[in-house]
Amino acid sequence: MTERKDPPTEPGVPGPHGEPSNPDRSLTPRKFYKAEQEAAFSDASPQHTPQTRHPAYKLAFRDTDFLLREDLRPVRFQLELLKAETMLEEAGVGSTLVIYGSARIPSPEEADLLKDATETDDRQAKTVEKLIEKAKFYTEARKLAFLASSAAVIEDGKRQFVVTSGGGPSIMEAANRGAQDAGAESIGLNIVLPHEQAPNEYVTPRLSFQFHYFALRKMHFLLRARAVAVFPGGFGTFDEFFELLTLIQTGKMKPIPILLFGKDFWTRVVNFEALAEEGVISAKDLKLFRIVETADEAWDRVTRFYQLP
């Protein structure tokens, strides 16, 4: 076995073959500069000629106009996939508990304020009354997130059942708030919309992500999901819920606990039994999810599914 030793080179003195002084003769360090180093070299170079001032001369990875071109969509897809995936891996997130739900259901505090609103017609008053009734789900979402975060499950050195929401208001806010109540980090997967949209204040800043593509956002919801709680919601919640059902029903994804909160709501807005009776789904497909009412019931199902202590 031969131990390799680098020959000494005095500073400022060329090597035996005329190479620069103090060359890096080690075998392990990388020989190419990192992207941020190359960017610094570019910034330091003269920028006073027509050639260097033209956008064509920009480094491709720093040229936002180039990256936003229509034909660069595949690259943007890959960036949206890689950014969140890389940062969640670095944060030690092993698996997640995903909480879907409406962006309109008020918190109990907001519900009290809505009760005092009197300047509405009968139809609006009925809608407001329905939303006020659903404030209990904000409480249950917050409690479920607290239970999962307090469990502090660690496996293979990574955190499990890290609470994940869409990062917005209402049920999403309740999820991130419950994790914060337990002193735990939580994830927010926000989406760019034409109207103003911002993450709620309870999302952990380093785990707050913004997406351009709904498809990539939904993929990240499920890549690490080991349980999903679905609270009453609208089109977005239904989209996320039914895509999850489809993935499991078709065998593209292994079964995980899917917990629907609120029997009165779900049996009223979706007639699952009728779908089976019509033959468009199998009777066994009705077992892909469970309807629950409380956070305790939901978390109990998760712990029994995974045989957690």
VEXDREN-2710 file (C-alpha; in Angstrom, 1 decimal):
% VEXDREN-2710
k/r/px/py/pz
1/MET/0.0/0.0/0.0
2/THR/1.5/3.3/-1.1
3/GLU/0.8/6.5/0.8
4/ARG/0.6/9.4/-1.6
5/LYS/2.3/12.6/-0.6
6/ASP/2.1/15.9/-2.5
7/PRO/5.5/17.5/-3.4
8/PRO/6.0/20.8/-1.6
9/THR/5.8/23.9/-3.7
10/GLU/7.0/27.3/-2.5
11/PRO/4.6/30.2/-2.9
12/GLY/5.3/32.1/-6.1
13/VAL/7.7/29.5/-7.4
14/PRO/6.6/27.6/-10.5
15/GLY/6.3/23.9/-10.2
16/PRO/8.6/21.4/-12.1
17/HIS/6.5/21.5/-15.2
18/GLY/5.7/25.3/-15.2
19/GLU/2.3/25.0/-13.6
20/PRO/1.1/27.8/-11.3
21/SER/2.5/28.1/-7.8
22/ASN/0.7/26.4/-5.0
23/PRO/-1.4/24.1/-7.3
24/ASP/-4.1/22.0/-5.6
25/ARG/-2.5/18.5/-5.9
26/SER/-5.1/16.8/-3.8
27/LEU/-7.3/14.1/-5.3
28/THR/-10.5/14.8/-3.5
29/PRO/-11.5/18.5/-3.8
30/ARG/-13.6/19.4/-6.9
31/LYS/-11.6/20.8/-9.8
32/PHE/-14.4/23.0/-11.3
33/TYR/-15.7/26.1/-9.6
34/LYS/-19.1/26.2/-8.1
35/ALA/-21.9/28.1/-9.8
36/GLU/-21.9/30.9/-7.2
37/GLN/-18.1/31.3/-7.7
38/GLU/-18.5/31.5/-11.4
39/ALA/-21.3/34.1/-10.9
40/ALA/-18.9/36.2/-8.8
41/PHE/-16.2/36.0/-11.5
42/SER/-18.8/37.2/-14.0
43/ASP/-19.8/40.1/-11.8
44/ALA/-16.1/41.1/-11.4
45/SER/-15.4/41.1/-15.1
46/PRO/-15.6/44.3/-17.2
47/GLN/-19.2/45.1/-18.2
48/HIS/-18.6/48.2/-20.3
49/THR/-18.7/46.8/-23.9
50/PRO/-21.8/46.2/-26.1
51/GLN/-21.1/42.5/-26.0
52/THR/-21.0/42.2/-22.2
53/ARG/-24.0/44.4/-21.7
54/HIS/-26.3/42.5/-24.0
55/PRO/-28.7/39.9/-22.4
56/ALA/-27.2/37.2/-24.5
57/TYR/-24.0/37.4/-22.5
58/LYS/-25.7/36.7/-19.2
59/LEU/-25.0/33.3/-17.6
60/ALA/-28.0/31.2/-18.5
61/PHE/-28.9/30.3/-14.9
62/ARG/-29.0/34.0/-14.0
63/ASP/-31.0/35.1/-17.0
64/THR/-34.6/35.3/-15.7
65/ASP/-35.9/36.5/-19.0
66/PHE/-34.5/33.4/-20.7
67/LEU/-35.9/31.1/-17.9
68/LEU/-39.4/32.6/-18.4
69/ARG/-39.6/31.8/-22.1
70/GLU/-42.4/29.4/-23.2
71/ASP/-40.0/26.7/-24.4
72/LEU/-38.3/26.6/-21.0
73/ARG/-41.4/25.3/-19.3
74/PRO/-39.8/21.8/-18.8
75/VAL/-36.9/23.4/-17.0
76/ARG/-39.3/25.3/-14.7
77/PHE/-41.1/22.1/-14.0
78/GLN/-37.9/20.5/-12.9
79/LEU/-36.9/23.5/-10.7
80/GLU/-40.2/23.5/-8.9
81/LEU/-39.8/19.8/-8.2
82/LEU/-36.2/20.0/-7.1
83/LYS/-36.4/23.1/-4.9
84/ALA/-38.9/21.9/-2.4
85/GLU/-37.6/18.4/-2.5
86/THR/-34.0/19.5/-1.8
87/MET/-35.0/21.8/1.0
88/LEU/-37.3/19.3/2.7
89/GLU/-34.6/16.7/2.5
90/GLU/-32.1/19.1/4.1
91/ALA/-34.6/19.9/6.8
92/GLY/-34.8/16.2/7.8
93/VAL/-38.4/15.8/6.8
94/GLY/-39.1/12.1/6.4
95/SER/-42.9/12.1/6.1
96/THR/-45.9/14.4/6.4
97/LEU/-49.4/14.6/7.7
98/VAL/-51.3/16.6/5.0
99/ILE/-54.3/18.7/6.0
100/TYR/-56.6/19.8/3.2
101/GLY/-59.5/22.1/3.6
102/SER/-61.4/25.3/2.8
103/ALA/-59.8/28.8/2.7
104/ARG/-63.2/30.3/3.8
105/ILE/-64.1/28.6/7.1
106/PRO/-63.6/31.1/9.9
107/SER/-61.7/30.5/13.1
108/PRO/-63.8/30.6/16.3
109/GLU/-62.6/34.2/16.9
110/GLU/-63.7/35.2/13.4
111/ALA/-67.0/33.3/13.8
112/ASP/-67.9/35.5/16.8
113/LEU/-67.3/38.6/14.6
114/LEU/-69.5/37.2/11.8
115/LYS/-72.3/36.6/14.2
116/ASP/-72.5/40.3/14.8
117/ALA/-72.8/41.1/11.0
118/THR/-76.4/42.0/10.4
119/GLU/-76.4/43.8/7.1
120/THR/-77.0/40.8/4.9
121/ASP/-79.9/39.5/2.9
122/ASP/-81.5/36.2/3.9
123/ARG/-79.5/34.1/1.4
124/GLN/-76.2/35.6/2.5
125/ALA/-77.2/35.2/6.1
126/LYS/-77.8/31.5/5.6
127/THR/-74.4/31.1/4.0
128/VAL/-72.7/33.0/6.8
129/GLU/-74.6/30.8/9.3
130/LYS/-73.3/27.7/7.5
131/LEU/-69.7/29.0/7.7
132/ILE/-70.1/29.8/11.4
133/GLU/-71.2/26.3/12.0
134/LYS/-68.0/25.0/10.4
135/ALA/-65.7/27.0/12.7
136/LYS/-65.5/23.8/14.8
137/PHE/-63.4/22.3/12.0
138/TYR/-60.8/25.0/12.5
139/THR/-60.5/23.9/16.1
140/GLU/-60.2/20.2/15.1
141/ALA/-57.6/20.9/12.4
142/ARG/-55.6/22.8/14.9
143/LYS/-55.8/20.0/17.4
144/LEU/-54.9/17.3/14.9
145/ALA/-51.8/19.2/13.9
146/PHE/-51.0/19.6/17.6
147/LEU/-51.4/15.9/18.3
148/ALA/-49.2/14.9/15.3
149/SER/-46.5/17.4/16.1
150/SER/-46.5/16.6/19.8
151/ALA/-45.9/12.9/19.0
152/ALA/-42.5/13.9/17.6
153/VAL/-42.1/10.6/15.8
154/ILE/-38.5/10.1/14.6
155/GLU/-37.5/7.2/12.2
156/ASP/-34.2/6.7/10.4
157/GLY/-33.1/10.0/11.9
158/LYS/-35.8/12.0/10.2
159/ARG/-39.0/13.7/11.4
160/GLN/-42.2/11.9/10.6
161/PHE/-45.8/13.3/10.2
162/VAL/-44.6/16.9/9.8
163/VAL/-47.8/18.9/9.4
164/THR/-48.3/20.2/5.8
165/SER/-51.0/22.6/4.5
166/GLY/-51.6/24.7/1.5
167/GLY/-50.1/27.6/3.5
168/GLY/-53.1/29.8/3.2
169/PRO/-55.9/30.9/5.6
170/SER/-58.7/29.1/7.4
171/ILE/-58.2/25.3/7.7
172/MET/-54.7/25.6/6.3
173/GLU/-53.9/28.3/8.9
174/ALA/-55.3/26.0/11.7
175/ALA/-53.0/23.2/10.6
176/ASN/-49.8/25.3/10.8
177/ARG/-51.0/27.0/14.0
178/GLY/-51.5/23.7/15.7
179/ALA/-48.0/22.6/14.9
180/GLN/-46.7/25.9/16.2
181/ASP/-48.7/25.3/19.4
182/ALA/-46.6/22.2/19.9
183/GLY/-43.4/24.0/19.2
184/ALA/-42.9/22.2/16.0
185/GLU/-42.1/23.2/12.4
186/SER/-44.7/22.9/9.7
187/ILE/-44.8/23.1/5.9
188/GLY/-46.8/25.5/3.7
189/LEU/-47.2/24.8/0.0
190/ASN/-48.6/28.1/-1.4
191/ILE/-49.6/28.8/-5.0
192/VAL/-49.4/32.0/-7.1
193/LEU/-52.9/33.3/-7.9
194/PRO/-54.1/36.3/-9.9
195/HIS/-55.4/37.8/-6.7
196/GLU/-53.4/38.6/-3.6
197/GLN/-52.1/35.4/-1.9
198/ALA/-49.7/35.1/1.0
199/PRO/-48.7/32.4/3.4
200/ASN/-50.3/32.4/6.9
201/GLU/-48.1/33.6/9.8
202/TYR/-47.8/30.2/11.3
203/VAL/-45.9/28.5/8.5
204/THR/-42.2/27.9/9.3
205/PRO/-40.4/30.4/7.1
206/ARG/-37.7/27.9/5.9
207/LEU/-40.5/25.5/5.0
208/SER/-42.7/28.0/3.2
209/PHE/-42.8/27.3/-0.6
210/GLN/-44.4/29.1/-3.5
211/PHE/-45.5/27.3/-6.6
212/HIS/-46.5/28.3/-10.1
213/TYR/-47.8/24.9/-11.2
214/PHE/-50.8/23.3/-9.4
215/ALA/-49.6/19.9/-10.6
216/LEU/-46.1/20.2/-9.0
217/ARG/-47.7/21.5/-5.8
218/LYS/-50.1/18.5/-5.6
219/MET/-47.2/16.2/-6.2
220/HIS/-45.3/17.6/-3.3
221/PHE/-48.4/17.2/-1.1
222/LEU/-48.3/13.5/-1.7
223/LEU/-44.6/12.6/-2.1
224/ARG/-44.1/12.4/1.6
225/ALA/-47.7/12.0/2.8
226/ARG/-48.3/9.1/5.2
227/ALA/-51.8/10.3/6.3
228/VAL/-54.2/12.9/4.8
229/ALA/-57.0/14.7/6.7
230/VAL/-59.6/16.3/4.4
231/PHE/-61.8/19.0/6.0
232/PRO/-64.9/20.6/4.3
233/GLY/-63.8/22.6/1.3
234/GLY/-64.5/23.7/-2.2
235/PHE/-63.2/23.0/-5.7
236/GLY/-59.6/22.9/-4.6
237/THR/-60.1/20.5/-1.7
238/PHE/-62.2/18.2/-3.9
239/ASP/-59.5/18.3/-6.6
240/GLU/-56.8/17.3/-4.1
241/PHE/-59.0/14.7/-2.4
242/PHE/-60.2/12.9/-5.5
243/GLU/-56.8/12.9/-7.1
244/LEU/-55.5/11.1/-4.0
245/LEU/-58.4/8.6/-4.1
246/THR/-57.7/8.0/-7.8
247/LEU/-54.0/7.3/-7.2
248/ILE/-54.8/4.7/-4.5
249/GLN/-57.7/3.2/-6.3
250/THR/-55.7/2.6/-9.4
251/GLY/-52.7/1.3/-7.5
252/LYS/-50.4/4.1/-8.4
253/MET/-50.0/4.9/-4.7
254/LYS/-50.0/2.6/-1.7
255/PRO/-52.9/3.0/0.8
256/ILE/-52.5/5.5/3.6
257/PRO/-55.1/6.7/6.1
258/ILE/-57.5/9.2/4.5
259/LEU/-59.7/10.9/7.0
260/LEU/-62.7/12.9/6.1
261/PHE/-63.9/15.3/8.7
262/GLY/-67.6/15.9/9.1
263/LYS/-70.2/13.2/8.2
264/ASP/-73.0/15.7/7.7
265/PHE/-71.0/17.7/5.2
266/TRP/-69.6/14.9/3.1
267/THR/-72.7/12.7/2.9
268/ARG/-74.6/15.8/1.8
269/VAL/-72.3/17.0/-0.9
270/VAL/-71.1/13.7/-2.3
271/ASN/-73.2/10.6/-2.5
272/PHE/-70.5/8.0/-2.3
273/GLU/-73.0/5.1/-1.8
274/ALA/-74.8/6.1/-5.0
275/LEU/-71.5/5.9/-7.0
276/ALA/-71.1/2.3/-5.8
277/GLU/-74.7/1.5/-6.5
278/GLU/-74.4/2.9/-10.1
279/GLY/-71.4/0.6/-10.6
280/VAL/-69.0/3.4/-11.5
281/ILE/-66.8/2.6/-8.4
282/SER/-66.5/-0.7/-6.5
283/ALA/-68.1/-1.2/-3.1
284/LYS/-64.6/-1.8/-1.7
285/ASP/-63.5/1.7/-2.9
286/LEU/-65.7/3.1/-0.1
287/LYS/-63.1/1.7/2.3
288/LEU/-60.3/3.9/1.0
289/PHE/-61.3/6.6/3.4
290/ARG/-62.9/7.0/6.8
291/ILE/-65.3/9.7/8.0
292/VAL/-64.4/11.1/11.4
293/GLU/-65.6/14.0/13.6
294/THR/-62.7/14.7/16.0
295/ALA/-58.9/15.1/15.9
296/ASP/-58.6/12.4/18.6
297/GLU/-60.5/9.9/16.5
298/ALA/-58.4/10.8/13.4
299/TRP/-55.0/10.6/15.2
300/ASP/-56.0/7.3/16.8
301/ARG/-56.7/5.8/13.3
302/VAL/-53.3/7.0/12.1
303/THR/-51.4/5.5/15.2
304/ARG/-53.2/2.2/14.8
305/PHE/-52.6/2.1/11.1
306/TYR/-48.8/2.5/11.6
307/GLN/-48.8/0.7/15.0
308/LEU/-47.3/3.7/16.7
309/PRO/-46.9/3.5/20.5
END
